[in-house]
Amino acid sequence: QVQLVESGGGLVQPGGSLRLSCAASGSIFSINAMYWYRQAPGKQRELVAGITRSGTTNYADSVKGRFTISRDNAKNTGYLQTNSLKPEDTAIYYCKAQVLTKAWGDCWGQGTQVTVSS
């Protein structure tokens, strides 16, 4: 069984920063792409950023230049550095990973709350 656990969320003032982490554990042979999504109250879940195993990244236009996705393959951990945070970044942030156990499959974390407010 594979588990993804996010951490690092919290309350931050506009312009502040947070570093989110996503740690994968369990019977994992490999992790392919990793993603960060977010869901604000009353809105659909949206893709924020993604990173391949080799390190190729992509970002939503709304976070380009402010957020940076990265990963440590040896630790099966992904990160999202969020800078210059805005109130509209307030959401629950979820991690998703393409994980190989007995077969490839998508695994989601439980989410971590990010609140940007003065």
N, C-alpha and C positions, 0 to 999 in steps of 0.2 A: 504494500500500500504506500502511495506517495502522498506527501503532505507539503503544501506551500504555506509559509507563514510570513506575512508582511509585518513590518514594524517601522517606527520612525515618524509616524504621523503625529499631529498635535495642533495646538493653536499658535498662530504666528501673525504678527502684524504685517500689513501691506509693505512690500519691499523686502520682506524677510526670506529666509531660506530653510529648507528641510531636506534631509537625506533619507529617502525611503529605502528599505531593504526587503528582499524577498528570498527567503532561505528554503531550499527544497531538501526534503529528507525522505528516506525509505529505500526500497529496492530499486535504485535507479542505475540503469546502464549508461544512459546518455541523455543530455538535454539539448534539443535543437534550438529553435528560436524562443525568445522570452519577450513578453509584452507587458506594458502597463496600460490599464484602462482606468477610467474614472466615471463615476455616476453622481451627478448632483441631484438634489431633491426635485422630483417632478420631471426629470429629464432622462433620456435614454443613456445607456452606458456607451461611452465613446473611447476609441483608441487614442492613447496619448503618445506612445512611443513603442518601438520594437527594436530588437537587436538579434542578429543571427549568431550562431556559434562562433563564427570567424570574426565577428565584431562590426559587421555592416549595420548601420542604424537608420531609422526613419522616424519622423516626428510629425505630429499634427501641426498645422500652420499656427494654431493658437499658442503653441509652447515653444516654437523654434527660437533659438537664441537664448532661451531662459532655462530650459530643462535639458539635462544630459543623462542618457541611459548608458549603463555599463554593466559588466558582469565579471565574475571570477569563476571560471569553469572548474578550477580545482576545488572550490568550496561549494559548487552548485548554488551560487547566490547571485541574484541580480540586484541592481541599484537604480534609483532614480534621484538624481540631484535636482532639486527644484529651487531656482533662484528668482529674484524679483517677483515674488508671489503677489497675485492680485486677488481681490475678493471673489472674482469669478472663477478662480481655481479651487474654491471650496467644493469638496466632494469626498466621497469614499473612493480611495484608490485601490485597485485590484491588480494583482499580478497573475499572469497566465504563462504557462510554459508547455512546450511540446516535449513530452517526456517518453523515453523508451524504457519500459519495464519488460513485460512479456511481449508487448506490442507498442507501437506509437499511439499516444493519446494526449489530449489536452487536459491539463490540470489547473484548477483555479485556487487562489488563496481566499481567505475570509474577508480581506479588505482592511484598510487602515484609514481612519478619518483625518482629513486635512481641512482645517478651518482657518481662513485668512480674514482677520477682522481687527479693527482698532478698538 
